[in-house]
Amino acid sequence: AGLPFTLHTDTPVLRPNLLEAAWCAVNRVTKAGAQLDEDQKVTPYEAMRAITFNGAYQYGEEDLKGTLEAGKLADLVVLDRNPLAVDPREIRDIKVLATIKEGETLYERDGQ
């Protein structure tokens, strides 16, 4: 329908992992391996947009965050692989190497 959508996790029921949420939206496969409606799949780009720009838009903060642009807050993650380039079935296996909020590194994976 062209509506902006976001992805979420059911914390505290599940550990927060937006790459897992993206994997679910892109692949539409249950834990038991059953394929759900393939016409409901989104592209990896649409999944990444759902957890970046669309998330900021949902909170009315799209002028401050959600995209990499001059004048916006430097809130981002550094990943070990590009979710737009890997096999979609590997998206949930991507590792977060670092998180940066407002220009400050808050997390850095050991050995990086």
ZADO-1210 file (C-alpha; in nm, 4 decimals, padded with zeros to 6 digits):
<atoms>
<atom x="00.0000" y="00.0000" z="00.0000" code="ALA" pos="1"/>
<atom x="00.3074" y="00.2249" z="00.0018" code="GLY" pos="2"/>
<atom x="00.2843" y="00.2978" z="00.3731" code="LEU" pos="3"/>
<atom x="00.6115" y="00.3374" z="00.5635" code="PRO" pos="4"/>
<atom x="00.6623" y="00.0494" z="00.8050" code="PHE" pos="5"/>
<atom x="00.9055" y="-00.0321" z="01.0826" code="THR" pos="6"/>
<atom x="01.0448" y="-00.3554" z="01.2224" code="LEU" pos="7"/>
<atom x="01.0674" y="-00.4340" z="01.5917" code="HIS" pos="8"/>
<atom x="01.1601" y="-00.7029" z="01.8391" code="THR" pos="9"/>
<atom x="00.9466" y="-00.8432" z="02.1187" code="ASP" pos="10"/>
<atom x="01.1869" y="-00.7528" z="02.3961" code="THR" pos="11"/>
<atom x="01.1959" y="-00.8833" z="02.6682" code="PRO" pos="12"/>
<atom x="01.0385" y="-01.1991" z="02.5187" code="VAL" pos="13"/>
<atom x="01.3253" y="-01.2140" z="02.2660" code="LEU" pos="14"/>
<atom x="01.6659" y="-01.0499" z="02.2791" code="ARG" pos="15"/>
<atom x="01.6758" y="-00.7292" z="02.0726" code="PRO" pos="16"/>
<atom x="01.8232" y="-00.8090" z="01.7315" code="ASN" pos="17"/>
<atom x="01.7079" y="-00.5939" z="01.4417" code="LEU" pos="18"/>
<atom x="01.9176" y="-00.7920" z="01.1948" code="LEU" pos="19"/>
<atom x="01.7068" y="-01.0954" z="01.2914" code="GLU" pos="20"/>
<atom x="01.3925" y="-00.8876" z="01.2403" code="ALA" pos="21"/>
<atom x="01.5220" y="-00.7831" z="00.8968" code="ALA" pos="22"/>
<atom x="01.6013" y="-01.1472" z="00.8151" code="TRP" pos="23"/>
<atom x="01.2443" y="-01.2444" z="00.9046" code="CYS" pos="24"/>
<atom x="01.0923" y="-00.9692" z="00.6891" code="ALA" pos="25"/>
<atom x="01.3161" y="-01.0497" z="00.3915" code="VAL" pos="26"/>
<atom x="01.2906" y="-01.4295" z="00.4019" code="ASN" pos="27"/>
<atom x="00.9465" y="-01.4919" z="00.5577" code="ARG" pos="28"/>
<atom x="01.0450" y="-01.8338" z="00.6936" code="VAL" pos="29"/>
<atom x="00.9276" y="-01.9710" z="01.0291" code="THR" pos="30"/>
<atom x="01.1613" y="-02.1289" z="01.2860" code="LYS" pos="31"/>
<atom x="01.0315" y="-02.4662" z="01.1659" code="ALA" pos="32"/>
<atom x="01.1364" y="-02.3785" z="00.8101" code="GLY" pos="33"/>
<atom x="00.7904" y="-02.3210" z="00.6639" code="ALA" pos="34"/>
<atom x="00.7749" y="-02.0578" z="00.3907" code="GLN" pos="35"/>
<atom x="00.5176" y="-01.7879" z="00.4652" code="LEU" pos="36"/>
<atom x="00.3484" y="-01.5745" z="00.1985" code="ASP" pos="37"/>
<atom x="00.6274" y="-01.4854" z="-00.0427" code="GLU" pos="38"/>
<atom x="00.4284" y="-01.1860" z="-00.1692" code="ASP" pos="39"/>
<atom x="00.4773" y="-01.0346" z="00.1788" code="GLN" pos="40"/>
<atom x="00.8585" y="-01.0412" z="00.1555" code="LYS" pos="41"/>
<atom x="01.0465" y="-00.7122" z="00.1502" code="VAL" pos="42"/>
<atom x="01.3836" y="-00.6443" z="-00.0091" code="THR" pos="43"/>
<atom x="01.6948" y="-00.6108" z="00.2089" code="PRO" pos="44"/>
<atom x="01.6942" y="-00.2383" z="00.1263" code="TYR" pos="45"/>
<atom x="01.3329" y="-00.2019" z="00.2423" code="GLU" pos="46"/>
<atom x="01.4172" y="-00.3889" z="00.5650" code="ALA" pos="47"/>
<atom x="01.7173" y="-00.1629" z="00.6359" code="MET" pos="48"/>
<atom x="01.5077" y="00.1454" z="00.5620" code="ARG" pos="49"/>
<atom x="01.2395" y="00.0157" z="00.8012" code="ALA" pos="50"/>
<atom x="01.4892" y="00.0108" z="01.0905" code="ILE" pos="51"/>
<atom x="01.6627" y="00.3382" z="01.0002" code="THR" pos="52"/>
<atom x="01.4712" y="00.6155" z="00.8248" code="PHE" pos="53"/>
<atom x="01.1232" y="00.4745" z="00.8847" code="ASN" pos="54"/>
<atom x="01.2009" y="00.4265" z="01.2538" code="GLY" pos="55"/>
<atom x="01.3103" y="00.7895" z="01.2797" code="ALA" pos="56"/>
<atom x="01.0006" y="00.8967" z="01.0830" code="TYR" pos="57"/>
<atom x="00.7738" y="00.7004" z="01.3187" code="GLN" pos="58"/>
<atom x="00.9055" y="00.9097" z="01.6089" code="TYR" pos="59"/>
<atom x="00.9008" y="01.2391" z="01.4163" code="GLY" pos="60"/>
<atom x="01.2822" y="01.2516" z="01.4256" code="GLU" pos="61"/>
<atom x="01.3598" y="01.2120" z="01.0542" code="GLU" pos="62"/>
<atom x="01.5169" y="01.5604" z="01.0476" code="ASP" pos="63"/>
<atom x="01.7687" y="01.4465" z="01.3150" code="LEU" pos="64"/>
<atom x="01.8426" y="01.0827" z="01.2306" code="LYS" pos="65"/>
<atom x="01.7620" y="00.7883" z="01.0068" code="GLY" pos="66"/>
<atom x="01.9918" y="00.8743" z="00.7157" code="THR" pos="67"/>
<atom x="02.3565" y="00.9730" z="00.6818" code="LEU" pos="68"/>
<atom x="02.3468" y="01.3436" z="00.6045" code="GLU" pos="69"/>
<atom x="02.5325" y="01.6547" z="00.7144" code="ALA" pos="70"/>
<atom x="02.3674" y="01.8058" z="01.0202" code="GLY" pos="71"/>
<atom x="02.2094" y="01.4821" z="01.1448" code="LYS" pos="72"/>
<atom x="02.3161" y="01.2893" z="01.4537" code="LEU" pos="73"/>
<atom x="02.5868" y="01.0310" z="01.3914" code="ALA" pos="74"/>
<atom x="02.3902" y="00.7314" z="01.5211" code="ASP" pos="75"/>
<atom x="02.5030" y="00.4212" z="01.3327" code="LEU" pos="76"/>
<atom x="02.6344" y="00.0687" z="01.3459" code="VAL" pos="77"/>
<atom x="02.9389" y="-00.0804" z="01.1781" code="VAL" pos="78"/>
<atom x="02.8665" y="-00.4273" z="01.0398" code="LEU" pos="79"/>
<atom x="03.1047" y="-00.7008" z="00.9262" code="ASP" pos="80"/>
<atom x="02.9131" y="-00.7445" z="00.5994" code="ARG" pos="81"/>
<atom x="02.6795" y="-00.5436" z="00.3811" code="ASN" pos="82"/>
<atom x="02.3170" y="-00.6593" z="00.4343" code="PRO" pos="83"/>
<atom x="02.2334" y="-00.5371" z="00.0839" code="LEU" pos="84"/>
<atom x="02.5026" y="-00.7547" z="-00.0756" code="ALA" pos="85"/>
<atom x="02.4951" y="-01.0848" z="00.1170" code="VAL" pos="86"/>
<atom x="02.2687" y="-01.3785" z="00.0419" code="ASP" pos="87"/>
<atom x="01.9405" y="-01.2772" z="00.2131" code="PRO" pos="88"/>
<atom x="01.9518" y="-01.5989" z="00.4185" code="ARG" pos="89"/>
<atom x="02.2750" y="-01.4699" z="00.5819" code="GLU" pos="90"/>
<atom x="02.1420" y="-01.1345" z="00.7063" code="ILE" pos="91"/>
<atom x="02.0844" y="-01.2612" z="01.0607" code="ARG" pos="92"/>
<atom x="02.4443" y="-01.3876" z="01.0761" code="ASP" pos="93"/>
<atom x="02.5936" y="-01.0417" z="01.0207" code="ILE" pos="94"/>
<atom x="02.7954" y="-00.9262" z="01.3212" code="LYS" pos="95"/>
<atom x="02.7815" y="-00.5783" z="01.4726" code="VAL" pos="96"/>
<atom x="03.1389" y="-00.4520" z="01.5030" code="LEU" pos="97"/>
<atom x="03.0613" y="-00.1174" z="01.6658" code="ALA" pos="98"/>
<atom x="02.7763" y="00.1154" z="01.7598" code="THR" pos="99"/>
<atom x="02.8098" y="00.4917" z="01.7528" code="ILE" pos="100"/>
<atom x="02.5618" y="00.7336" z="01.9077" code="LYS" pos="101"/>
<atom x="02.5862" y="01.1063" z="01.8516" code="GLU" pos="102"/>
<atom x="02.9449" y="01.0567" z="01.7353" code="GLY" pos="103"/>
<atom x="03.0570" y="00.8574" z="02.0420" code="GLU" pos="104"/>
<atom x="03.1487" y="00.4882" z="02.0160" code="THR" pos="105"/>
<atom x="02.9358" y="00.3051" z="02.2740" code="LEU" pos="106"/>
<atom x="03.0238" y="-00.0510" z="02.1760" code="TYR" pos="107"/>
<atom x="03.3155" y="-00.2080" z="01.9977" code="GLU" pos="108"/>
<atom x="03.3349" y="-00.5827" z="01.9411" code="ARG" pos="109"/>
<atom x="03.6325" y="-00.7482" z="02.1130" code="ASP" pos="110"/>
<atom x="03.9341" y="-00.7814" z="01.8856" code="GLY" pos="111"/>
<atom x="03.8261" y="-00.5011" z="01.6491" code="GLN" pos="112"/>
</atoms>
